[in-house]
Amino acid sequence: MLSDRELERYDRQLRIFGEGGQEKLKNARVAVIGVGGLGSPVAYYLTAAGVGKILLVDEQTPELSNLNRQILHWEEDLSKNPKPLSAKWKLEKLNPDIKIETFVGHLDEGNIGDALQDVDVIVDCLDNFETRFLLDDFAHKRSIPLVHGAVEGLFGQVTTIIPGKTLRLREIFPRAPGKKENFPILGATAGVIGSIQAAEVVKLITGFGEPLANKLLIVDLEHNSFDVVELE
Amino acid sequence: MKIRVRYFARFRSVAGVSEEEYEVPEGIKVKDLIDLIQKKHPKFKEEIFEQNEDADVNVSRNGKYVDFGEELEDGDIVALFPPVSGG
């Protein structure tokens, strides 16, 4: 049951997917892997949408050059709070009715099982394919949907992996690009792609709409195009 | 036969156009088309495949994701897009 306060807080989205959808969000646990350019808008919108439990995973501490895009980190967090903790206090102020959990550390084969136990959806907000493939393997092992997003410059891509139904991330990007330490990126690009990822999560949990399953959305803000490629 | 090639994101800047037509022999495969594109736009040699391990290209044919061995037909629209990796 939703409280009167929740009915008011989520009034504008209850008009989309109803109280049943909102209760599904409230009962969901979503892992946001990487709390940077993509993870910031993803965590912010999922918090605002009332996802009951959000697990933030990152090992880094915010740096000044992060602040053009990583909107959950502020000047006062620099070189102080690891990104999950930097994000947590703001998200709790935004929505005290939900629970923000944190994992400060690097995911690897040894710890991913414990770190991501009992999550309903995984959101890939990482900056490298090595760890993405670790998520891909884990998602398939546990049959958990994985929302992939990536950005560079004014370009980005989103697709939703549903184990057993869609191609794996490894199959979509067999020759994955290497990690770039200081890749160019406009904050607004991460905002667009992260927002689409957040919408994917809400669609997956509520059952409303059509996720980008076996579809790769390619966004080019430089030349103003949104294209969807069928993956199967 | 004629193939229309569309370039996405960074590739659009490399090619200098968003799309263009190629006159190609019958039975040509995606990888052969890539060779033709690299001949026409030498800059792609630095961007794609073996020449640079960090580079990559994904290809769709008429809106569907395909691999390099896919055979093309007259009138196909082939799109090339570089996957990005940042977060």
Interface residues (C-beta under 8 A of the other chain):
Chain A: G34 G36 G37 L38 G39 D124 C125 L126 D127 N128 F129 G149 A150 V151 E152 G153 F155 G156 Q157 I172 F173 R175 A176 P177 G178 K179 K180 F183 I185 A190 L216 I218 D220 E222 H223 S225 D227 V228 V229 E230 L231 E232
Chain B: F8 A9 R10 R12 S13 S18 F49 E53 D54 A55 D56 N58 S60 G63 K64 Y65 A79 F81 P82 P83 V84 S85 G86 G87
